[in-house]
């Protein structure tokens, strides 16, 4: 059976507020999408780690697309990358991140 289902991030089903940003989420079937605006000063250590139940780095896989701004990723093995607009990333568990520069980082994550 063919079908079409949609939702808008302008009417999120889930909202996560951080000290330095906000993420808005929707779920369509098994697909989940988040749009995050992370302001300068946002970091995994400051904004996420307190809720990570003792994790020293992010235990999740992320698939991201950076719309604007820059974000730096540091993997537990020492690999690092600063991502900017137009980049698509797959980030495995075992990473930390923080916004780079004076511009908010806006990204999609699924």
C-alpha positions as YAML, in Angstrom:
chain: A
units: angstrom
residues:
- id: 1
  name: UNK
  ca: [0.00, 0.00, 0.00]
- id: 2
  name: UNK
  ca: [1.46, 3.38, -1.01]
- id: 3
  name: UNK
  ca: [1.26, 6.25, 1.38]
- id: 4
  name: UNK
  ca: [2.55, 9.65, 2.26]
- id: 5
  name: UNK
  ca: [3.15, 10.84, 5.79]
- id: 6
  name: UNK
  ca: [4.70, 14.11, 6.94]
- id: 7
  name: UNK
  ca: [5.29, 16.31, 9.94]
- id: 8
  name: UNK
  ca: [6.85, 19.72, 10.34]
- id: 9
  name: UNK
  ca: [9.72, 20.71, 12.62]
- id: 10
  name: UNK
  ca: [7.83, 24.00, 12.96]
- id: 11
  name: UNK
  ca: [5.35, 21.96, 15.04]
- id: 12
  name: UNK
  ca: [7.71, 19.68, 16.98]
- id: 13
  name: UNK
  ca: [6.57, 16.68, 18.96]
- id: 14
  name: UNK
  ca: [9.63, 16.88, 21.21]
- id: 15
  name: UNK
  ca: [11.69, 19.82, 22.46]
- id: 16
  name: UNK
  ca: [15.03, 19.64, 24.26]
- id: 17
  name: UNK
  ca: [16.20, 22.91, 25.76]
- id: 18
  name: UNK
  ca: [19.85, 23.32, 26.74]
- id: 19
  name: UNK
  ca: [21.56, 26.21, 28.45]
- id: 20
  name: UNK
  ca: [23.14, 27.09, 25.10]
- id: 21
  name: UNK
  ca: [20.60, 25.86, 22.57]
- id: 22
  name: UNK
  ca: [17.51, 23.94, 21.61]
- id: 23
  name: UNK
  ca: [16.58, 20.85, 19.59]
- id: 24
  name: UNK
  ca: [13.19, 20.23, 17.98]
- id: 25
  name: UNK
  ca: [12.12, 16.72, 16.96]
- id: 26
  name: UNK
  ca: [9.47, 14.86, 14.98]
- id: 27
  name: UNK
  ca: [8.93, 11.20, 14.24]
- id: 28
  name: UNK
  ca: [7.31, 9.82, 11.08]
- id: 29
  name: UNK
  ca: [6.97, 6.05, 11.27]
- id: 30
  name: UNK
  ca: [10.40, 4.74, 12.23]
- id: 31
  name: UNK
  ca: [12.18, 7.89, 11.03]
- id: 32
  name: UNK
  ca: [13.13, 10.50, 13.61]
- id: 33
  name: UNK
  ca: [14.46, 13.96, 12.71]
- id: 34
  name: UNK
  ca: [15.87, 16.72, 14.91]
- id: 35
  name: UNK
  ca: [16.76, 20.32, 14.07]
- id: 36
  name: UNK
  ca: [19.18, 21.84, 16.55]
- id: 37
  name: UNK
  ca: [20.30, 25.42, 17.02]
- id: 38
  name: UNK
  ca: [23.36, 25.35, 19.27]
- id: 39
  name: UNK
  ca: [24.59, 28.77, 20.37]
- id: 40
  name: UNK
  ca: [28.20, 29.75, 21.02]
- id: 41
  name: UNK
  ca: [29.18, 28.21, 24.34]
- id: 42
  name: UNK
  ca: [27.29, 24.96, 23.67]
- id: 43
  name: UNK
  ca: [29.32, 21.84, 24.38]
- id: 44
  name: UNK
  ca: [28.58, 18.20, 25.01]
- id: 45
  name: UNK
  ca: [30.44, 18.44, 28.33]
- id: 46
  name: UNK
  ca: [28.37, 21.37, 29.63]
- id: 47
  name: UNK
  ca: [24.96, 20.87, 28.02]
- id: 48
  name: UNK
  ca: [24.56, 17.09, 27.59]
- id: 49
  name: UNK
  ca: [26.97, 15.21, 29.86]
- id: 50
  name: UNK
  ca: [25.05, 16.08, 33.06]
- id: 51
  name: UNK
  ca: [22.13, 14.02, 31.66]
- id: 52
  name: UNK
  ca: [24.23, 11.21, 30.13]
- id: 53
  name: UNK
  ca: [24.04, 8.86, 33.12]
- id: 54
  name: UNK
  ca: [27.77, 8.71, 33.80]
- id: 55
  name: UNK
  ca: [28.96, 8.57, 30.17]
- id: 56
  name: UNK
  ca: [32.27, 10.34, 29.55]
- id: 57
  name: UNK
  ca: [31.44, 10.81, 25.86]
- id: 58
  name: UNK
  ca: [28.33, 10.51, 23.69]
- id: 59
  name: UNK
  ca: [27.16, 6.88, 23.38]
- id: 60
  name: UNK
  ca: [24.94, 7.56, 20.33]
- id: 61
  name: UNK
  ca: [25.37, 7.37, 16.56]
- id: 62
  name: UNK
  ca: [24.49, 10.61, 14.75]
- id: 63
  name: UNK
  ca: [23.81, 11.32, 11.10]
- id: 64
  name: UNK
  ca: [24.02, 15.06, 10.70]
- id: 65
  name: UNK
  ca: [23.83, 17.79, 8.11]
- id: 66
  name: UNK
  ca: [25.22, 21.21, 9.07]
- id: 67
  name: UNK
  ca: [23.13, 24.10, 7.76]
- id: 68
  name: UNK
  ca: [25.09, 26.99, 9.28]
- id: 69
  name: UNK
  ca: [27.79, 27.65, 11.83]
- id: 70
  name: UNK
  ca: [30.61, 25.31, 12.83]
- id: 71
  name: UNK
  ca: [30.91, 22.44, 15.29]
- id: 72
  name: UNK
  ca: [34.00, 20.54, 16.37]
- id: 73
  name: UNK
  ca: [33.94, 16.80, 17.05]
- id: 74
  name: UNK
  ca: [36.58, 14.99, 19.07]
- id: 75
  name: UNK
  ca: [36.45, 11.19, 19.03]
- id: 76
  name: UNK
  ca: [37.69, 9.16, 22.00]
- id: 77
  name: UNK
  ca: [40.52, 7.87, 19.76]
- id: 78
  name: UNK
  ca: [41.77, 11.46, 19.18]
- id: 79
  name: UNK
  ca: [40.33, 11.90, 15.67]
- id: 80
  name: UNK
  ca: [38.80, 15.34, 15.26]
- id: 81
  name: UNK
  ca: [37.00, 17.41, 12.67]
- id: 82
  name: UNK
  ca: [35.43, 20.86, 12.51]
- id: 83
  name: UNK
  ca: [32.24, 20.62, 10.44]
- id: 84
  name: UNK
  ca: [30.69, 23.53, 8.61]
- id: 85
  name: UNK
  ca: [27.79, 24.38, 6.30]
- id: 86
  name: UNK
  ca: [26.98, 21.77, 3.68]
- id: 87
  name: UNK
  ca: [28.75, 18.88, 5.42]
- id: 88
  name: UNK
  ca: [27.05, 15.55, 6.05]
- id: 89
  name: UNK
  ca: [28.57, 13.47, 8.83]
- id: 90
  name: UNK
  ca: [28.14, 10.05, 10.40]
- id: 91
  name: UNK
  ca: [29.47, 10.20, 13.95]
- id: 92
  name: UNK
  ca: [29.91, 6.93, 15.80]
- id: 93
  name: UNK
  ca: [29.60, 6.56, 19.60]
- id: 94
  name: UNK
  ca: [32.53, 7.85, 21.65]
- id: 95
  name: UNK
  ca: [32.66, 11.54, 20.79]
- id: 96
  name: UNK
  ca: [32.35, 14.98, 22.33]
- id: 97
  name: UNK
  ca: [31.46, 18.19, 20.50]
- id: 98
  name: UNK
  ca: [31.29, 21.96, 20.90]
- id: 99
  name: UNK
  ca: [30.28, 24.99, 18.84]
- id: 100
  name: UNK
  ca: [33.19, 26.86, 17.25]
- id: 101
  name: UNK
  ca: [33.12, 30.62, 16.72]
- id: 102
  name: UNK
  ca: [30.53, 33.31, 17.36]
- id: 103
  name: UNK
  ca: [27.73, 31.99, 15.12]
- id: 104
  name: UNK
  ca: [25.11, 29.45, 16.22]
- id: 105
  name: UNK
  ca: [25.42, 26.01, 14.64]
- id: 106
  name: UNK
  ca: [22.17, 24.88, 13.01]
- id: 107
  name: UNK
  ca: [21.99, 21.23, 11.96]
- id: 108
  name: UNK
  ca: [19.70, 18.35, 11.14]
- id: 109
  name: UNK
  ca: [20.23, 15.05, 12.96]
- id: 110
  name: UNK
  ca: [18.55, 11.71, 12.17]
...
